Amino acid sequence: DRDRYLARSRAALEAAERAAWRPVSEAPKDGTPVLVCGAENRPDKMDVAEWHYWANGHCYCWATEGALNMQPLDPPPTHFRPLPAPPEGPPA
């Protein structure tokens, strides 16, 4: 029946959404921006971040674009997912 179909559809979509999150250890380390979350102090906070190898060799870290410079995420995130594709064409 319709209600059971909708419930199964919602469950499948929720499972796919959860599966999109991967351990941050599997994230690209080439400067590709990704969506990250799961830092110990803010497990529900999400940021767009990139992995950075800083020239001075002191920081191998996840960082976000700050107003003036890169802002290291501390504590580091635990999970990531690729960013969605941008919309195509002008707004409707």
C-alpha angles and dihedrals in degrees: 000000000000098000093051091048091051092047092051091046092051091048091051092049092048091050091050090049092052091046091056089070112085133184109277089235087073094051121115113267095198100093094271109151113239137172111257134186144154105080110165096247096042110025093168097047115104128199137177104239144164132211111249133199102195117213095239090060093233099107129050097165151129110263139176128214107265126195092267106009146350115307114210114223108237118209092030122240122262101207140033142184132189117265114256119252114266118254117274121240130350122321115278 
